[in-house]
Amino acid sequence: MALKPVSVSQVNGYIKRILQSDPILGNVSVIGEISNLKYHSSGHVYFTLKDANSKLNCFLAAEYLRNLRYELSDGMEITAHGYLSVYERGGSYSLNVKDVSLSGIGNLSIAFEQSKKKLEAEGLFDTKYKKSLPFFPKKIGVMTSPTGAAVRDIIKIIKSKNNYVNILVYPCLVQGPEAAKDISEGIKNINQKFPDLDVLIIGRGGGSLEELWPFNEEIVARSIFSSVIPIISAVGHETDFTISDFVADFRAETPTAAAQLAIPNTFELQSLCQDFLSSIKYGLSRRLEYDAMRVYMHDKQKLFESFQNRLQYETLRLQQQKEKLEALNPLSIMERGYSILTDKKGNLLNKISQIDLGDQLFVRIKDGRLHCTVDEKHCLDREMIINDLK
């Protein structure tokens, strides 16, 4: 006996209930290649999963998209985890996706390029946002697995080069589905609680692309970009590149290279300072010798000039004194026709009152001496003396 007719809505609703109650279809993982990928303005994502023979419509709600670890793109092979449901109004069914996982190097490479392209377009790799490293940091943070070889290598290198810097080790997950969130929250926490850090090294040792993937995730990249503390990304080996390397202020090939980059070698600096000190001492010594010679030559020149001036002055004074003495020299006076009169005892006579008639006198003239006897004497007044002189 046939059932009575039912509405389209009733049929679609019945199918929806069956799908939701099915233990397999209510929690299913489907492998396929993405096609017809569309990001809606609402934040939801619509795409098709396909294989060689069939297609399956998929719906990814915005609330689950925020937790997605990979940037989706057409041609990417994924494993979509979710449940099947019917869109009653349209009469179509789809896989409502809650999570997506990738497998295979090719798919991870596609996701890497997609994420890189997106963040680069937003300017997260721009060099104008890169912060410089301090020349002599006092405190360095190391964010990595506390049990890995990376943290031991970093500490060993730092301690062997610099015995002044303090090291803060901040443990975090470095691989697995929860690692990206742990790293991102760790960066924010360090900036809030340890703002005195001069440099923060983030990284881990080598591994596969899947193991290094947390350092490719967008939430890690944005946390690195927002960090006030300069960050050195040190993930994997020399040939490994992650999104963190492009966003960070500096990229080191390995954790060991990051330690080398972060700090100066204080022992080399001490040796260099000693060389500088010796060079400065030598330079100052030569400068002092040069300046001393300049002062000596300058003083010598000034002393010589002073001596010459003094000599000229004393020579002039001597000449003046000589001229005065010459003027007072009796012999000079005799040159002009004068003579010197003395008694027999040698006393100078210059007054008529000193002489009597009959006295024996001596007259000293220019070129000889006369012995005379006074026969006459006459007193002269001033006018007569002047006339005689004429």
C-alpha positions as CSV (number, residue, x, y, z in Angstrom):
1,M,0.0,0.0,0.0
2,A,1.5,3.3,-1.1
3,L,2.0,6.1,1.4
4,K,0.0,9.2,1.0
5,P,1.8,12.1,-0.8
6,V,4.2,14.3,1.2
7,S,5.6,17.7,0.5
8,V,9.0,18.5,-0.9
9,S,10.0,20.1,2.4
10,Q,8.9,17.0,4.3
11,V,11.1,14.8,2.0
12,N,14.1,17.1,2.4
13,G,13.6,17.3,6.2
14,Y,13.3,13.5,6.5
15,I,16.6,13.0,4.5
16,K,18.3,15.6,6.7
17,R,17.3,13.8,9.9
18,I,18.5,10.5,8.5
19,L,21.9,12.0,7.5
20,Q,22.3,13.7,10.9
21,S,21.4,10.5,12.8
22,D,23.7,8.3,10.8
23,P,26.8,7.5,12.9
24,I,29.1,7.5,9.9
25,L,27.8,10.4,8.0
26,G,27.6,12.5,11.1
27,N,31.3,12.4,11.6
28,V,33.1,11.7,8.3
29,S,36.5,12.5,6.7
30,V,36.6,12.9,2.9
31,I,39.6,13.1,0.7
32,G,39.4,15.0,-2.5
33,E,40.8,17.9,-4.6
34,I,39.4,21.4,-4.1
35,S,37.7,23.1,-7.0
36,N,35.3,26.1,-7.5
37,L,36.6,27.6,-4.3
38,K,34.7,30.7,-3.2
39,Y,35.1,33.0,-0.2
40,H,31.7,34.6,0.5
41,S,31.4,38.2,1.9
42,S,29.7,36.6,5.0
43,G,33.0,34.9,5.8
44,H,31.8,31.4,4.8
45,V,33.6,29.4,2.3
46,Y,32.1,27.2,-0.5
47,F,34.0,24.7,-2.6
48,T,33.7,21.3,-4.3
49,L,35.7,18.2,-3.4
50,K,36.2,15.9,-6.4
51,D,38.0,12.7,-7.4
52,A,38.3,11.0,-10.7
53,N,34.6,10.0,-10.8
54,S,32.5,12.2,-8.5
55,K,32.0,15.6,-6.8
56,L,30.8,16.6,-3.4
57,N,29.6,20.1,-2.4
58,C,31.3,21.5,0.7
59,F,30.5,24.3,3.1
60,L,33.0,25.8,5.6
61,A,31.5,28.2,8.2
62,A,33.3,31.3,9.1
63,E,33.7,30.2,12.8
64,Y,35.7,27.2,11.6
65,L,37.6,29.1,9.0
66,R,39.3,31.2,11.7
67,N,40.9,28.1,13.1
68,L,42.1,26.7,9.8
69,R,45.8,26.2,9.7
70,Y,46.1,26.4,5.9
71,E,45.2,28.8,3.1
72,L,42.9,26.9,0.8
73,S,43.3,27.1,-3.0
74,D,41.9,25.3,-6.1
75,G,43.8,22.1,-6.9
76,M,44.8,21.4,-3.4
77,E,44.2,17.9,-2.1
78,I,42.8,17.9,1.4
79,T,41.1,15.7,3.9
80,A,37.9,17.5,5.0
81,H,36.4,16.5,8.4
82,G,32.8,17.2,9.1
83,Y,29.2,15.9,8.7
84,L,26.8,15.5,5.8
85,S,23.7,17.7,5.8
86,V,20.8,18.7,3.5
87,Y,20.0,22.2,2.6
88,E,16.3,21.9,2.7
89,R,15.4,25.0,0.8
90,G,17.5,24.1,-2.2
91,G,17.2,20.3,-1.9
92,S,20.9,19.7,-2.1
93,Y,23.2,18.1,0.4
94,S,26.8,19.0,1.3
95,L,29.6,18.2,3.6
96,N,29.7,20.8,6.4
97,V,33.4,21.1,7.1
98,K,34.7,21.6,10.6
99,D,38.4,21.1,9.9
100,V,40.9,20.5,7.1
101,S,44.1,18.7,7.0
102,L,46.7,18.5,4.3
103,S,49.0,15.6,3.3
104,G,51.9,15.6,0.8
105,I,54.6,18.0,0.1
106,G,52.9,19.4,-3.0
107,N,49.8,20.4,-1.1
108,L,51.8,22.0,1.7
109,S,53.8,23.9,-0.8
110,I,50.7,25.3,-2.4
111,A,49.4,26.3,1.0
112,F,52.8,27.9,1.8
113,E,52.7,30.0,-1.4
114,Q,49.1,31.0,-0.9
115,S,49.9,32.2,2.6
116,K,53.1,33.9,1.6
117,K,51.4,35.7,-1.3
118,K,48.6,37.0,1.0
119,L,50.8,38.3,3.8
120,E,53.2,39.8,1.4
121,A,50.4,41.7,-0.2
122,E,49.4,43.1,3.2
123,G,52.9,44.4,3.7
124,L,54.0,42.0,6.5
125,F,57.3,41.4,4.8
126,D,58.1,45.0,4.1
127,T,61.6,46.1,5.2
128,K,60.3,49.4,6.5
129,Y,58.7,47.6,9.4
130,K,61.9,45.7,10.3
131,K,63.4,46.6,13.7
132,S,67.1,46.8,14.2
133,L,69.0,44.7,16.7
134,P,70.8,46.4,19.6
135,F,74.6,46.2,19.4
136,F,75.0,45.1,23.0
137,P,71.8,43.4,24.3
138,K,71.5,42.9,28.0
139,K,68.7,40.4,28.0
140,I,67.7,37.9,25.3
141,G,64.6,35.7,25.1
142,V,64.7,32.2,23.6
143,M,61.3,30.8,22.6
144,T,61.4,27.1,21.6
145,S,61.0,23.6,23.0
146,P,62.6,23.3,26.4
147,T,63.8,19.8,25.6
148,G,65.1,20.2,22.0
149,A,68.7,20.6,20.9
150,A,68.0,24.1,19.7
151,V,67.7,25.6,23.1
152,R,70.9,23.9,24.3
153,D,72.8,25.1,21.2
154,I,71.6,28.6,21.6
155,I,72.6,28.8,25.3
156,K,76.0,27.2,24.6
157,I,76.8,29.7,21.9
158,I,75.7,32.7,23.8
159,K,77.6,31.7,27.0
160,S,80.8,31.0,25.0
161,K,80.7,34.4,23.4
162,N,79.2,36.7,26.0
163,N,79.3,36.5,29.8
164,Y,77.3,39.6,30.4
165,V,73.9,38.9,28.7
166,N,71.0,37.3,30.6
167,I,68.9,34.6,28.9
168,L,65.2,34.0,29.3
169,V,64.0,30.6,28.1
170,Y,60.3,30.6,27.3
171,P,59.1,27.1,26.5
172,C,56.5,26.4,23.8
173,L,55.3,23.8,21.4
174,V,57.2,23.7,18.1
175,Q,55.2,21.2,16.1
176,G,51.7,19.7,16.0
177,P,48.2,21.1,15.6
178,E,48.4,23.2,18.8
179,A,51.9,24.6,18.2
180,A,50.9,27.7,16.2
181,K,48.4,28.9,18.8
182,D,51.0,28.3,21.5
183,I,53.7,30.2,19.7
184,S,51.4,33.1,18.9
185,E,50.1,33.4,22.4
186,G,53.7,33.1,23.7
187,I,54.9,36.0,21.6
188,K,52.1,38.2,22.9
189,N,52.7,37.1,26.5
190,I,56.4,37.8,26.3
191,N,55.8,41.3,25.0
192,Q,53.5,42.0,27.9
193,K,55.4,40.4,30.7
194,F,59.0,40.9,29.6
195,P,59.2,44.2,27.8
196,D,62.8,44.6,28.9
197,L,63.9,41.9,26.5
198,D,66.2,43.4,23.8
199,V,65.9,40.4,21.4
200,L,63.6,37.4,21.1
201,I,64.8,34.3,19.2
202,I,62.0,32.0,18.0
203,G,62.7,28.7,16.3
204,R,63.5,25.1,16.4
205,G,65.8,22.5,14.8
206,G,65.3,20.9,11.5
207,G,62.4,18.7,10.5
208,S,60.0,17.9,7.7
209,L,57.7,20.5,6.1
210,E,54.8,19.1,8.2
211,E,56.9,19.4,11.4
212,L,57.9,23.0,10.6
213,W,54.4,24.0,9.6
214,P,53.4,25.9,12.7
215,F,55.9,28.6,11.7
216,N,54.0,29.0,8.4
217,E,50.7,29.7,10.0
218,E,49.1,33.1,9.8
219,I,48.5,33.6,13.5
220,V,52.2,33.2,14.1
221,A,53.1,35.6,11.3
222,R,50.8,38.2,12.7
223,S,52.1,37.9,16.2
224,I,55.7,38.3,15.0
225,F,54.7,41.3,13.0
226,S,53.0,42.9,16.0
227,S,55.9,42.3,18.4
228,V,57.5,45.4,19.9
229,I,60.6,43.3,20.8
230,P,62.9,42.6,17.7
231,I,62.5,39.0,16.7
232,I,65.0,36.6,15.0
233,S,63.4,33.7,13.3
234,A,65.6,30.5,13.4
235,V,63.6,27.6,12.1
236,G,65.1,24.4,10.7
237,H,68.3,24.2,8.6
238,E,69.9,26.6,6.1
239,T,67.7,25.5,3.2
240,D,64.4,25.7,5.2
241,F,62.3,28.8,4.7
242,T,59.1,29.6,6.7
243,I,56.6,32.4,6.7
244,S,58.1,33.4,10.1
245,D,61.5,34.0,8.4
246,F,59.9,36.6,6.0
247,V,58.0,38.4,8.8
248,A,60.6,38.5,11.4
249,D,63.1,41.4,11.8
250,F,66.0,39.0,11.0
251,R,66.2,35.5,9.7
252,A,68.9,33.1,10.9
253,E,69.7,29.9,8.9
254,T,69.8,27.9,12.1
255,P,69.3,28.4,15.9
256,T,73.1,28.4,16.3
257,A,73.3,31.2,13.7
258,A,70.6,33.1,15.6
259,A,72.7,33.0,18.7
260,Q,75.8,34.2,16.7
261,L,73.7,37.1,15.2
262,A,72.0,38.2,18.4
263,I,75.1,39.1,20.5
264,P,78.6,40.5,20.1
265,N,81.6,38.5,21.2
266,T,82.7,40.2,24.4
267,F,86.0,38.5,24.4
268,E,86.7,39.7,20.9
269,L,85.5,43.2,21.9
270,Q,87.8,43.2,24.9
271,S,90.7,42.4,22.6
272,L,89.6,45.0,20.1
273,C,89.2,47.6,22.9
274,Q,92.7,46.8,24.1
275,D,94.0,47.3,20.6
276,F,92.1,50.6,20.4
277,L,93.6,51.6,23.8
278,S,97.1,50.9,22.6
279,S,96.5,52.8,19.4
280,I,95.0,55.7,21.3
281,K,98.0,55.8,23.7
282,Y,100.4,55.7,20.9
283,G,98.6,58.4,19.0
284,L,98.4,60.6,22.2
285,S,102.1,60.0,22.9
286,R,103.0,61.1,19.3
287,R,100.7,64.0,19.6
288,L,102.2,65.1,22.9
289,E,105.7,64.8,21.4
290,Y,104.6,66.9,18.5
291,D,102.8,69.5,20.6
292,A,105.8,69.6,23.0
293,M,108.1,70.3,20.1
294,R,105.8,73.0,18.8
295,V,105.7,74.6,22.2
296,Y,109.4,74.3,22.6
297,M,110.0,75.9,19.2
298,H,107.4,78.5,19.8
299,D,108.9,79.4,23.2
300,K,112.4,79.2,21.8
301,Q,111.3,81.7,19.1
302,K,109.7,84.0,21.6
303,L,112.7,83.8,23.9
304,F,115.0,84.6,20.9
305,E,112.8,87.5,19.9
306,S,112.6,88.7,23.5
307,F,116.4,88.4,23.8
308,Q,116.9,90.3,20.6
309,N,114.6,93.0,21.7
310,R,116.3,93.2,25.1
311,L,119.7,93.2,23.5
312,Q,118.6,96.1,21.2
313,Y,117.2,98.0,24.1
314,E,120.3,97.5,26.2
315,T,122.6,98.3,23.3
316,L,120.7,101.5,22.8
317,R,120.9,102.3,26.5
318,L,124.6,101.6,26.5
319,Q,125.1,103.8,23.5
320,Q,123.2,106.6,25.3
321,Q,125.3,106.1,28.4
322,K,128.5,106.1,26.3
323,E,127.5,109.3,24.7
324,K,126.8,110.8,28.1
325,L,130.2,109.6,29.4
326,E,131.9,110.9,26.3
327,A,130.3,114.2,26.9
328,L,131.7,114.3,30.5
329,N,135.1,113.0,29.5
330,P,137.7,115.6,30.3
331,L,139.7,114.5,27.3
332,S,136.8,115.2,25.1
333,I,136.6,118.7,26.6
334,M,140.3,119.2,26.0
335,E,139.7,118.4,22.3
336,R,137.7,121.6,22.2
337,G,140.7,123.7,23.6
338,Y,140.1,123.4,27.4
339,S,142.7,122.4,30.0
340,I,142.8,121.2,33.6
341,L,144.5,123.2,36.3
342,T,145.8,121.6,39.5
343,D,148.1,122.6,42.4
344,K,151.2,120.6,43.2
345,K,149.1,118.2,45.3
346,G,146.9,117.5,42.3
347,N,143.8,119.4,43.6
348,L,141.7,120.8,40.8
349,L,141.6,124.6,40.8
350,N,138.6,126.4,39.3
351,K,138.5,129.7,41.3
352,I,140.9,132.6,41.4
353,S,140.7,132.7,45.1
354,Q,142.3,129.3,45.3
355,I,145.5,130.6,43.7
356,D,148.2,133.0,45.1
357,L,151.0,134.8,43.4
358,G,154.1,132.6,43.2
359,D,152.1,129.3,43.5
360,Q,153.4,126.4,41.5
361,L,150.7,125.1,39.2
362,F,150.3,122.3,36.7
363,V,148.3,122.6,33.5
364,R,147.0,119.5,31.7
365,I,146.3,120.0,28.1
366,K,145.3,117.7,25.3
367,D,148.7,116.2,24.6
368,G,150.9,117.2,27.5
369,R,151.4,118.8,30.9
370,L,152.8,122.2,31.8
371,H,154.5,123.4,35.0
372,C,153.8,127.1,35.7
373,T,154.4,129.8,38.3
374,V,151.8,132.4,39.0
375,D,153.2,135.9,38.3
376,E,149.9,137.8,38.1
377,K,146.2,137.1,38.8
378,H,143.1,139.1,37.8
379,C,139.5,138.7,38.9
380,L,137.0,138.8,36.1
381,D,133.3,139.6,36.2
382,R,130.7,137.5,34.2
383,E,130.7,139.8,31.2
384,M,134.5,139.8,30.9
385,I,134.5,136.0,31.1
386,I,132.0,135.8,28.3
387,N,134.0,138.2,26.2
388,D,137.2,136.1,26.8
389,L,135.4,133.1,25.7
390,K,134.4,134.8,22.4
